[in-house]
Amino acid sequence: MTKVLIATDKPFAEKAITLITMKLKQANFQTEFLERYTQKSELLRSAETADAMIIRSDLIDQEVFEVAKNLKIVVRAGAGYDNIDLEAAGKKGVVVMNTPGQNANAVAELAVGLALYGIRNMFSGTSGGELRGRTIGLHGYGYVARNVHRIAHGFGMDTIVFTRFSKAQAVSEGIRLADSLEELYAQSDVVSIHVPARGEHIKSVSYEVLQHLKQQAVIVNTARKEVINEDDLVNFMRFRPDVKYLSDIIPDNHEVFEKTLQGRYYFTPKKMGAQTAEANINAGVAAAEQIVNFILNGDKTFQVNK
């Protein structure tokens, strides 16, 4: 019998667990849950006999792949998959998938909420501004950014996008395209970042780009901290006291932000983008369905380590 390990330091919601279990039981798969574990040894022990795994933000590295002799597939219940060693997976012939789009609305709502919080001066009691009539610049145009555009449009915002891979999608929706990151940042009242932490995106938000920001601009990052050149951002914000930065990712130089940029930055206590009951259910059920379709039918639609 196929054994599916659900290894989640941050457990799924109770309803999600019920639906995941049901999906796997219908396929005659065995389900094992490893929740709120505190030692890597617990993960390694459970992974030894697993044929498939569903994870969230859990670190799946070479050591895990080495002990998981039966492992055929790992599904990250979410969009990002930088917590999985893709090279190690490939060497062991393990398919890695994510669940793109399942968390998109949750992250998008948070991004717009952070933008509103920034525009209103962090609800400090001082006079802020309104989103209506302002321009939101989307740095990237994947599932989350498309939902940000939809929500921002409801606030009466204009949208401009910089993307290398989704230009046709953006144009088909009547969105203006920026020819460069510099142009995007120069024309945006709010910049919302939606690119993965790999390749050309690493530290792409640099001083060279930031220096083009409009006065009173707000930067929102619900992607990954690695896309920000943190030293450049701190130095820029020291020079430009009108700019705010809000994120659900605590940066490496958090203490520097605390000491020098009070009142102009905000970070949630932990990564919050996908922390809704709805997203939790959507991603978990999708992960279970993808495992069933792969094991029974060889479906690799959402494979990310091709």
C-alpha positions as CSV (number, residue, x, y, z in Angstrom):
1,M,0.0,0.0,0.0
2,T,1.2,3.5,-0.9
3,K,2.2,5.4,2.2
4,V,1.8,9.2,2.2
5,L,3.5,11.2,4.9
6,I,2.1,14.6,5.8
7,A,5.1,16.2,7.5
8,T,4.1,19.7,8.7
9,D,5.8,21.7,11.4
10,K,2.8,24.1,10.9
11,P,-0.2,21.7,10.7
12,F,-3.0,21.9,8.3
13,A,-6.4,23.1,9.5
14,E,-8.7,20.3,10.9
15,K,-11.0,20.5,7.9
16,A,-8.0,20.3,5.5
17,I,-6.8,17.2,7.3
18,T,-10.2,15.6,7.0
19,L,-10.4,16.3,3.3
20,I,-6.8,15.2,2.6
21,T,-7.3,11.9,4.5
22,M,-10.5,11.3,2.5
23,K,-8.8,11.9,-0.9
24,L,-6.0,9.5,0.0
25,K,-8.3,6.9,1.5
26,Q,-10.4,6.8,-1.7
27,A,-7.2,5.9,-3.6
28,N,-6.5,3.2,-1.0
29,F,-3.4,5.0,0.2
30,Q,-2.1,4.9,3.8
31,T,-1.8,8.2,5.6
32,E,0.7,9.1,8.3
33,F,0.8,12.5,10.0
34,L,3.9,14.1,11.5
35,E,2.8,17.4,13.0
36,R,4.5,20.0,15.1
37,Y,7.7,18.0,15.2
38,T,10.7,19.6,16.9
39,Q,13.6,17.4,15.9
40,K,14.8,16.6,12.4
41,S,15.3,13.0,13.5
42,E,11.5,12.7,13.8
43,L,11.2,13.7,10.1
44,L,14.0,11.3,9.0
45,R,12.4,8.4,10.9
46,S,9.0,8.9,9.3
47,A,10.4,9.5,5.9
48,E,12.2,6.2,5.8
49,T,9.1,4.3,4.7
50,A,7.2,7.0,2.8
51,D,6.3,6.6,-0.8
52,A,5.0,10.2,-1.0
53,M,5.2,13.4,1.1
54,I,3.1,16.4,1.5
55,I,4.9,19.3,3.2
56,R,4.4,23.1,3.8
57,S,7.5,25.2,4.8
58,D,9.4,22.1,6.0
59,L,13.0,21.7,5.0
60,I,13.5,18.6,2.7
61,D,17.2,18.4,2.1
62,Q,19.7,15.8,0.8
63,E,19.6,13.9,4.1
64,V,15.9,13.4,3.9
65,F,16.2,12.1,0.3
66,E,19.0,9.7,1.4
67,V,16.9,8.0,4.0
68,A,13.6,8.0,2.1
69,K,14.4,4.9,0.0
70,N,10.8,4.5,-1.3
71,L,10.1,8.1,-1.9
72,K,8.7,8.9,-5.4
73,I,7.1,12.3,-5.0
74,V,7.1,15.4,-2.7
75,V,4.4,18.0,-3.0
76,R,4.8,21.4,-1.4
77,A,1.4,22.6,-0.4
78,G,2.0,26.2,-1.6
79,A,3.7,28.1,-4.4
80,G,7.3,28.5,-3.2
81,Y,9.5,25.4,-3.1
82,D,12.9,26.8,-2.2
83,N,12.8,24.7,1.0
84,I,13.3,21.5,-1.1
85,D,16.7,20.5,-2.5
86,L,15.7,19.9,-6.1
87,E,19.1,18.7,-7.1
88,A,19.1,16.0,-4.4
89,A,15.5,15.0,-5.4
90,G,16.6,14.7,-9.0
91,K,19.5,12.4,-8.2
92,K,17.2,10.1,-6.4
93,G,14.6,10.2,-9.1
94,V,12.0,11.9,-6.9
95,V,9.4,14.2,-8.5
96,V,8.8,17.5,-6.8
97,M,5.6,19.5,-7.2
98,N,4.0,22.6,-5.8
99,T,0.4,23.7,-5.8
100,P,0.4,26.9,-7.8
101,G,-2.5,29.3,-7.4
102,Q,-4.1,27.6,-4.4
103,N,-2.8,30.3,-2.0
104,A,-2.9,33.1,-4.4
105,N,-5.9,35.0,-3.2
106,A,-4.8,34.7,0.5
107,V,-1.4,36.2,-0.3
108,A,-2.9,38.9,-2.6
109,E,-5.3,40.0,0.1
110,L,-2.4,40.3,2.6
111,A,-0.4,42.3,0.0
112,V,-3.2,44.8,-0.5
113,G,-3.8,45.0,3.2
114,L,-0.2,45.9,3.8
115,A,-0.4,48.5,1.1
116,L,-3.4,50.0,2.8
117,Y,-1.6,49.9,6.1
118,G,1.4,51.7,4.7
119,I,-0.6,54.4,2.8
120,R,-2.6,55.1,6.0
121,N,0.7,55.7,7.9
122,M,0.5,52.4,9.8
123,F,-2.8,53.6,11.5
124,S,-0.7,55.9,13.6
125,G,-3.3,58.5,14.0
126,T,-1.7,60.8,11.5
127,S,-3.2,61.8,8.2
128,G,-2.4,59.3,5.5
129,G,-3.7,58.7,2.0
130,E,-6.1,56.6,0.0
131,L,-5.5,53.8,-2.5
132,R,-8.0,55.1,-5.0
133,G,-6.4,56.9,-7.8
134,R,-2.9,55.6,-7.0
135,T,-0.8,53.3,-9.2
136,I,0.2,49.9,-8.0
137,G,3.3,48.4,-9.7
138,L,3.5,44.6,-9.8
139,H,7.0,43.2,-9.8
140,G,6.2,39.9,-11.5
141,Y,2.8,38.7,-12.8
142,G,2.1,35.2,-11.6
143,Y,-1.0,33.9,-9.8
144,V,-0.7,36.1,-6.7
145,A,0.0,39.3,-8.7
146,R,-3.0,38.7,-10.9
147,N,-5.2,38.5,-7.8
148,V,-3.5,41.7,-6.4
149,H,-4.5,43.4,-9.7
150,R,-8.1,42.2,-9.3
151,I,-8.4,43.5,-5.7
152,A,-6.5,46.7,-6.3
153,H,-8.8,47.5,-9.3
154,G,-11.7,47.3,-6.8
155,F,-10.1,50.0,-4.8
156,G,-9.9,52.2,-7.9
157,M,-6.1,51.8,-8.4
158,D,-4.3,51.7,-11.8
159,T,-1.9,48.8,-12.4
160,I,1.4,48.7,-14.2
161,V,3.5,45.4,-14.5
162,F,7.1,44.5,-15.1
163,T,7.4,40.8,-16.1
164,R,9.5,38.9,-18.5
165,F,7.4,35.8,-18.8
166,S,3.7,36.9,-18.5
167,K,3.5,39.9,-20.8
168,A,0.8,38.4,-23.0
169,Q,-1.3,37.7,-20.0
170,A,-1.0,41.2,-18.6
171,V,-1.7,42.8,-22.0
172,S,-4.8,40.6,-22.5
173,E,-6.1,42.1,-19.3
174,G,-5.5,45.6,-20.4
175,I,-2.6,46.3,-18.0
176,R,0.2,48.7,-18.9
177,L,3.7,47.1,-19.2
178,A,6.9,48.7,-17.9
179,D,10.0,48.1,-20.0
180,S,12.3,47.9,-17.0
181,L,12.3,47.6,-13.2
182,E,13.5,51.2,-13.0
183,E,10.4,52.3,-15.0
184,L,8.1,50.2,-12.8
185,Y,9.5,51.7,-9.6
186,A,9.4,55.2,-11.0
187,Q,5.7,55.1,-11.9
188,S,4.3,53.3,-8.9
189,D,2.9,54.7,-5.7
190,V,2.8,51.1,-4.3
191,V,5.2,48.4,-5.5
192,S,4.1,44.9,-4.7
193,I,6.8,42.2,-5.2
194,H,5.8,38.8,-6.6
195,V,8.9,37.0,-8.0
196,P,10.6,33.8,-6.8
197,A,13.9,33.7,-5.0
198,R,16.0,32.3,-7.8
199,G,18.0,33.4,-10.8
200,E,17.9,37.0,-11.9
201,H,15.4,37.9,-9.1
202,I,17.9,37.4,-6.3
203,K,18.7,40.9,-4.9
204,S,17.0,42.4,-7.9
205,V,15.5,45.1,-5.6
206,S,18.7,47.1,-5.4
207,Y,19.8,50.7,-4.8
208,E,20.0,51.2,-8.6
209,V,16.3,50.3,-8.8
210,L,15.1,51.9,-5.6
211,Q,16.5,55.3,-6.4
212,H,13.8,55.7,-9.0
213,L,10.9,55.4,-6.5
214,K,8.3,58.2,-6.4
215,Q,7.9,60.3,-3.3
216,Q,5.8,58.7,-0.5
217,A,6.1,55.3,-2.2
218,V,5.2,52.1,-0.3
219,I,7.0,48.8,-1.0
220,V,5.2,45.6,-0.2
221,N,7.0,42.2,-0.2
222,T,5.1,39.0,0.2
223,A,7.5,37.0,-1.9
224,R,10.9,36.1,-0.4
225,K,13.5,38.1,1.5
226,E,16.2,37.0,-1.0
227,V,14.8,39.2,-3.8
228,I,15.7,42.3,-1.7
229,N,19.2,43.6,-1.4
230,E,18.7,44.4,2.3
231,D,21.8,46.6,2.8
232,D,20.8,48.6,-0.2
233,L,17.2,49.0,1.1
234,V,18.3,50.2,4.5
235,N,20.8,52.7,3.0
236,F,18.2,53.9,0.6
237,M,15.5,54.4,3.2
238,R,18.0,56.3,5.4
239,F,18.4,58.7,2.4
240,R,14.7,58.7,1.6
241,P,12.6,59.1,4.8
242,D,9.4,59.3,2.8
243,V,9.5,55.6,1.7
244,K,7.9,52.7,3.7
245,Y,8.6,49.0,3.5
246,L,6.1,46.3,4.6
247,S,6.5,42.6,4.4
248,D,5.5,39.2,5.9
249,I,9.1,38.2,5.9
250,I,11.5,39.2,8.7
251,P,14.8,40.3,7.1
252,D,18.2,39.2,8.1
253,N,19.1,42.7,9.3
254,H,15.9,43.1,11.3
255,E,17.7,44.8,14.2
256,V,19.0,47.5,11.8
257,F,15.5,48.2,10.6
258,E,14.3,48.4,14.2
259,K,17.0,50.9,15.2
260,T,17.0,53.2,12.2
261,L,13.7,53.0,10.4
262,Q,11.0,53.1,13.1
263,G,7.6,54.0,11.9
264,R,8.4,53.3,8.2
265,Y,8.6,49.5,8.2
266,Y,6.4,46.6,9.3
267,F,7.0,42.9,9.4
268,T,4.4,40.3,10.5
269,P,5.6,37.9,13.3
270,K,6.0,35.1,10.8
271,K,5.2,34.4,7.1
272,M,1.5,35.1,6.9
273,G,0.7,35.2,3.2
274,A,-1.0,31.8,3.0
275,Q,-2.2,31.7,6.6
276,T,-5.9,31.5,6.0
277,A,-8.3,28.6,6.5
278,E,-9.3,28.7,2.9
279,A,-5.8,28.7,1.5
280,N,-4.8,25.9,3.9
281,I,-7.6,23.7,2.7
282,N,-7.1,24.5,-1.0
283,A,-3.4,23.8,-1.0
284,G,-3.7,20.6,1.1
285,V,-6.4,19.1,-1.0
286,A,-4.6,20.0,-4.2
287,A,-1.4,18.3,-2.9
288,A,-3.3,15.1,-2.1
289,E,-5.0,15.1,-5.5
290,Q,-1.7,15.6,-7.3
291,I,-0.1,12.7,-5.4
292,V,-3.0,10.4,-6.3
293,N,-2.9,11.5,-10.0
294,F,0.9,10.9,-10.1
295,I,0.9,7.5,-8.4
296,L,-2.1,6.1,-10.3
297,N,-1.8,7.9,-13.6
298,G,1.8,9.2,-13.9
299,D,0.5,12.8,-14.1
300,K,3.4,15.2,-13.7
301,T,1.6,18.4,-14.6
302,F,2.9,20.5,-11.6
303,Q,6.5,19.1,-11.5
304,V,9.0,21.7,-10.8
305,N,12.3,19.7,-11.0
306,K,12.0,18.7,-14.7
